[in-house]
Amino acid sequence: MAMILPAVIVTIMFYEVFMRYVVEEPTLWVNEASLWMGGMVYLLSGLYAMQQRSHIRIVILYDVVPRWVRRVFDIISVFCIIIFCFAVIWGGYGEAITKLMRWERFGTAWDPPIPATMKPLILLTLFLVTIQAVSNLIYDWNRDPVVHDPSDEVDFDIEELRRAQAEIDARLAAKNNAPKV
């Protein structure tokens, strides 16, 4: 869903540009709809990043310490996530329920219920992030540690490049050793 919504946002923005500058009849709903969907993409992407373990970790420190220290780091990290999410949910619950029950709207010409839907969705996402963080901790507890290498940051396959270079070198050597006519 988080991968499809940006394409939808771009499509409706193109529609808005066409309607505004070619047809000269701008829409009332495109800006708010793109804000709404953009917020959902942001929340879903954060949850997906937590599930994929692509969140930021200081691997230069994490990779040089023994396994038991890594576990301590992981516990501290999950504990901080739990405290943060609990604090935001605790502090935002009343406002989110109020906005949902009043079906608070955005206050524009189209007037979608963005506050009524996004505030509870933020809290729900934080709750799911907390569950995912604890799940990751439990799942990774006895797994072999992942060793990080600077080549992990490179988007191409180094072994494939080495094979291709070896093939090129072999062709050049064969061409240079071929009998001349």
C-alpha positions as CSV (number, residue, x, y, z in Angstrom):
1,M,0.0,0.0,0.0
2,A,2.8,2.4,0.9
3,M,4.3,1.8,-2.6
4,I,1.1,2.3,-4.5
5,L,-0.1,5.5,-2.8
6,P,2.8,7.7,-4.1
7,A,1.8,6.8,-7.6
8,V,-1.8,7.7,-6.9
9,I,-0.6,11.0,-5.4
10,V,1.4,11.8,-8.5
11,T,-1.5,10.9,-10.7
12,I,-4.0,13.1,-9.0
13,M,-1.5,16.0,-8.9
14,F,-1.0,15.7,-12.6
15,Y,-4.8,15.7,-12.9
16,E,-4.9,18.9,-10.8
17,V,-2.3,20.6,-12.9
18,F,-4.2,19.7,-16.1
19,M,-7.5,20.9,-14.7
20,R,-6.0,24.1,-13.4
21,Y,-3.8,25.2,-16.2
22,V,-5.3,23.6,-19.3
23,V,-9.1,23.4,-18.6
24,E,-8.9,26.3,-16.1
25,E,-11.2,24.6,-13.6
26,P,-9.1,23.7,-10.5
27,T,-10.3,21.0,-8.2
28,L,-11.1,21.4,-4.6
29,W,-10.1,17.9,-3.4
30,V,-6.6,17.1,-4.8
31,N,-4.5,19.0,-2.3
32,E,-6.2,17.6,0.7
33,A,-6.4,14.1,-0.8
34,S,-2.6,14.1,-1.5
35,L,-2.0,15.3,2.1
36,W,-4.2,12.6,3.5
37,M,-2.5,9.9,1.4
38,G,1.0,11.3,2.0
39,G,0.4,11.0,5.8
40,M,-0.7,7.4,5.4
41,V,2.4,6.6,3.3
42,Y,4.6,8.2,6.0
43,L,3.0,6.1,8.7
44,L,3.0,2.8,6.7
45,S,6.6,3.4,5.6
46,G,7.7,3.8,9.2
47,L,6.0,0.6,10.2
48,Y,7.5,-1.2,7.2
49,A,11.0,0.1,8.0
50,M,10.7,-1.3,11.5
51,Q,9.5,-4.7,10.2
52,Q,12.4,-4.8,7.7
53,R,14.9,-3.6,10.3
54,S,16.0,-0.8,8.0
55,H,15.9,1.8,10.8
56,I,19.0,3.6,11.8
57,R,21.6,1.8,13.9
58,I,25.1,3.0,14.7
59,V,26.8,-0.1,13.3
60,I,30.3,1.2,13.7
61,L,29.8,0.8,17.5
62,Y,27.3,-2.1,17.4
63,D,29.6,-4.3,15.3
64,V,32.7,-4.0,17.5
65,V,31.2,-5.0,20.8
66,P,30.6,-8.5,22.1
67,R,27.3,-10.3,21.6
68,W,26.0,-9.6,25.2
69,V,26.6,-5.9,24.8
70,R,24.7,-5.9,21.5
71,R,21.8,-7.5,23.4
72,V,22.0,-4.8,26.0
73,F,21.9,-2.2,23.2
74,D,18.9,-3.9,21.7
75,I,17.1,-4.0,25.0
76,I,17.8,-0.3,25.6
77,S,16.7,0.6,22.1
78,V,13.4,-1.4,22.5
79,F,12.9,0.1,25.9
80,C,13.3,3.6,24.5
81,I,10.8,2.8,21.7
82,I,8.3,1.5,24.2
83,I,8.6,4.6,26.4
84,F,8.3,7.0,23.4
85,C,5.3,5.2,21.9
86,F,3.6,4.8,25.3
87,A,4.1,8.5,26.0
88,V,2.7,9.6,22.6
89,I,-0.2,7.3,22.9
90,W,-0.9,8.3,26.5
91,G,-0.7,12.0,25.6
92,G,-2.5,11.9,22.3
93,Y,-5.3,9.4,23.1
94,G,-7.8,12.0,24.5
95,E,-7.2,14.3,21.5
96,A,-7.5,11.5,19.0
97,I,-10.7,10.2,20.5
98,T,-12.2,13.7,20.6
99,K,-11.3,14.4,17.0
100,L,-12.7,11.0,16.0
101,M,-16.0,11.4,17.9
102,R,-16.5,14.9,16.6
103,W,-15.5,13.7,13.1
104,E,-13.3,16.8,13.0
105,R,-12.7,18.1,9.5
106,F,-9.8,19.9,7.8
107,G,-11.5,23.2,7.4
108,T,-11.1,23.8,3.7
109,A,-13.6,23.9,0.8
110,W,-13.5,20.1,0.4
111,D,-13.3,19.7,4.1
112,P,-12.2,16.0,4.5
113,P,-12.0,14.4,7.9
114,I,-8.2,14.3,8.0
115,P,-7.8,15.1,11.7
116,A,-10.5,12.6,12.6
117,T,-8.7,9.8,10.8
118,M,-5.0,10.7,11.0
119,K,-4.8,11.3,14.8
120,P,-6.1,7.8,15.7
121,L,-4.1,6.3,12.8
122,I,-0.9,7.8,14.2
123,L,-1.6,6.2,17.6
124,L,-2.5,2.8,16.0
125,T,0.7,2.9,14.0
126,L,2.8,3.7,17.1
127,F,1.2,0.8,18.9
128,L,2.0,-1.5,16.0
129,V,5.6,-0.2,15.9
130,T,5.9,-1.1,19.6
131,I,4.7,-4.6,19.0
132,Q,7.0,-4.9,16.0
133,A,10.0,-3.7,18.0
134,V,9.4,-6.3,20.8
135,S,8.8,-8.9,18.1
136,N,12.1,-8.1,16.5
137,L,13.9,-8.3,19.8
138,I,12.5,-11.7,20.6
139,Y,13.1,-13.0,17.0
140,D,16.7,-11.7,16.8
141,W,17.7,-12.7,20.4
142,N,19.3,-16.1,19.5
143,R,20.0,-15.4,15.8
144,D,23.5,-15.1,14.5
145,P,24.7,-11.5,14.4
146,V,24.6,-9.8,11.1
147,V,28.0,-8.4,10.1
148,H,27.9,-5.1,8.3
149,D,30.4,-4.3,5.6
150,P,30.9,-0.9,3.8
151,S,30.0,-2.8,0.6
152,D,26.5,-3.3,2.0
153,E,25.8,0.3,1.2
154,V,26.6,-0.2,-2.5
155,D,23.6,-0.9,-4.7
156,F,25.4,-3.1,-7.3
157,D,26.7,-6.7,-7.1
158,I,30.5,-6.6,-6.7
159,E,30.9,-10.3,-7.6
160,E,29.0,-9.8,-10.8
161,L,31.2,-6.9,-11.7
162,R,34.3,-9.0,-11.0
163,R,33.0,-11.8,-13.3
164,A,32.2,-9.3,-16.0
165,Q,35.7,-7.8,-15.8
166,A,37.3,-11.2,-15.9
167,E,35.2,-12.0,-19.0
168,I,36.3,-8.8,-20.7
169,D,39.9,-9.5,-19.8
170,A,39.7,-13.0,-21.2
171,R,38.2,-11.6,-24.5
172,L,41.0,-9.0,-24.8
173,A,43.7,-11.6,-24.1
174,A,42.1,-14.0,-26.7
175,K,42.0,-11.1,-29.2
176,N,45.6,-10.1,-28.5
177,N,46.8,-13.7,-28.8
178,A,44.9,-14.4,-32.0
179,P,47.1,-15.0,-35.1
180,K,47.3,-12.0,-37.4
181,V,46.4,-12.4,-41.0
